[in-house]
Amino acid sequence: MIEKLKQDFKNHQSNTFHKEEFIKKLPFPIESKHEIGRKIIKDIIAAKNSDDMEFCLFFLWVIEEDNDMLDLLHQILLEPWHRKYDDIIHNLQWREHPSSVPVIKIAIQQKYDFLEAYSTGTGQFINQCGHALKSIGTKEAIDTIKDLAENSEDPIIKIEMIYRLSKIFPTENTENEDLPRWYDFD
């Protein structure tokens, strides 16, 4: 079942693939998405095949409504074996869901091999995590930024969270352009 779905996705990847179009191709009724859809996503996560992650995120987008599978997106963000961290953190930033705060805090402090493999990867991801926390904007999100700015032993996390705080709480004395940033460490 999953191989047929992956093949349909690959065949339409270069074209615009509409959600409704893909739902019609599902080999199960959309009403079964919570059981069957979740199982498919969990199977992809368990297989740890980085090449399947783009399909997994697309499939999750197709079957999910109202953040009812946000826990799976959180789980995927913390997995160390894929290449879609930027896509996932942008998705969480867009959702602005408070339940993402503790997951983002964990993710921001991890070192992912894929991001570490190129010079801008980890710093850029940390920056994006700061954006996501700011977008969520709850007291917990802001407190997380403050905590990381004050207590992180990672200098890139520390400076990015200080920078993010300067954007949240601008002062007349702070010139944001003068603050160090992650790319100053290259």
C-alpha positions in Angstrom: 0.0 0.0 0.0 2.7 2.5 1.0 4.8 1.7 -2.1 1.9 2.6 -4.4 1.4 5.9 -2.5 5.1 6.7 -2.7 5.1 6.0 -6.5 2.1 8.2 -7.1 3.8 11.0 -5.1 7.0 10.5 -7.2 5.1 10.5 -10.4 3.4 13.8 -9.6 6.3 15.5 -7.8 7.3 17.7 -10.7 3.7 18.8 -11.2 1.5 20.5 -8.8 -0.1 17.9 -6.7 -3.4 18.9 -5.0 -4.4 17.5 -1.7 -7.9 16.4 -3.0 -6.2 14.6 -5.9 -4.0 12.6 -3.6 -6.9 11.8 -1.2 -8.7 10.2 -4.1 -5.7 7.9 -4.6 -5.6 6.8 -1.0 -6.1 3.0 -0.8 -8.2 3.5 2.4 -11.1 5.8 3.3 -9.9 9.2 4.6 -12.0 8.5 7.6 -9.4 5.9 8.6 -6.6 8.3 8.5 -6.1 8.3 12.3 -5.5 4.5 12.3 -4.0 3.7 8.9 -2.4 7.1 8.1 -0.7 7.3 11.5 0.6 3.7 11.0 2.0 4.6 7.6 3.8 7.6 9.1 5.1 5.6 12.0 6.3 2.9 9.6 8.3 5.5 7.6 9.8 6.9 10.8 10.7 3.3 12.0 12.3 2.5 8.6 14.7 5.6 9.0 15.0 6.0 5.3 15.9 9.6 4.6 14.7 9.3 1.0 11.2 8.7 2.2 11.0 11.9 4.4 9.7 14.2 1.6 6.9 11.8 0.9 6.2 11.4 4.7 5.8 15.2 5.2 3.6 15.4 2.1 1.5 12.5 3.3 1.2 14.1 6.7 0.1 17.3 5.1 -2.6 15.5 3.1 -4.2 13.5 6.0 -3.7 15.9 8.9 -6.3 18.5 10.1 -6.3 20.8 13.0 -2.9 19.7 14.3 -4.2 16.3 15.2 -1.0 14.6 14.2 1.4 17.3 15.4 3.0 14.8 17.8 4.3 12.9 14.7 5.8 16.1 13.3 7.5 16.7 16.7 8.8 13.1 16.6 10.2 13.5 13.1 11.9 16.8 14.0 13.9 15.0 16.8 14.9 12.1 14.5 18.6 12.2 13.6 18.6 10.4 10.3 16.9 12.7 7.7 17.5 15.9 5.9 14.2 17.8 6.3 14.9 19.8 9.5 14.5 23.2 7.8 11.1 22.2 6.3 9.8 20.9 9.6 10.9 23.9 11.7 9.3 26.2 9.1 6.1 24.2 9.4 6.1 24.5 13.2 6.8 28.2 12.9 3.8 28.5 10.6 1.5 26.5 12.9 2.5 28.6 16.0 1.3 25.8 18.3 2.4 26.0 22.0 3.0 22.2 22.2 6.0 22.7 19.9 8.0 24.8 22.4 9.6 21.9 24.4 10.3 20.0 21.2 12.0 23.0 19.6 14.0 23.5 22.8 15.3 19.9 22.5 15.9 20.2 18.7 17.8 23.4 19.0 20.3 21.8 21.4 20.9 18.7 19.3 23.6 18.3 16.7 22.2 16.6 13.5 24.8 15.1 11.2 23.1 16.4 8.1 23.2 20.0 9.4 26.7 19.6 10.7 27.9 18.4 7.3 27.8 21.9 5.8 29.0 25.1 7.4 25.7 27.1 7.6 23.5 24.2 8.6 23.4 24.2 12.3 23.6 27.9 12.8 20.8 28.5 10.3 18.7 25.9 11.9 19.2 27.4 15.4 18.2 30.8 13.9 15.1 29.2 12.4 14.2 27.6 15.8 14.5 31.1 17.3 12.1 32.4 14.7 9.7 29.6 15.4 9.7 30.2 19.2 9.2 34.0 18.6 6.3 33.2 16.3 4.7 30.9 18.9 5.1 33.8 21.2 3.7 32.3 24.4 5.2 32.9 27.8 6.8 29.5 27.6 8.3 30.2 24.2 9.7 33.6 25.3 11.0 32.0 28.5 12.7 29.3 26.5 14.5 31.9 24.4 15.6 33.7 27.6 16.7 30.5 29.2 18.8 29.5 26.1 20.2 33.1 25.9 21.3 33.0 29.5 22.3 29.4 30.1 23.3 27.7 26.9 26.9 26.5 26.7 26.7 26.5 23.0 27.9 30.0 21.8 25.8 29.9 18.6 22.6 29.1 20.5 23.5 31.8 23.1 24.1 34.6 20.5 21.1 33.7 18.4 18.8 33.7 21.3 20.2 37.0 22.5 19.6 38.4 19.0 16.0 37.0 19.0 15.4 38.7 22.4 16.6 42.0 20.9 13.9 41.6 18.2 11.2 40.8 20.8 12.2 43.5 23.2 14.0 46.2 21.2 15.7 49.0 23.2 17.0 52.3 22.1 20.5 51.3 23.3 20.7 48.1 21.3 21.8 48.2 17.7 20.7 44.8 16.4 23.1 45.0 13.5 26.0 45.2 16.0 25.1 41.9 17.8 27.1 38.9 16.8 25.2 36.2 14.8 25.7 32.6 14.0 27.4 33.3 10.7 30.2 35.2 12.5 31.5 31.8 13.7 32.4 30.6 10.2 
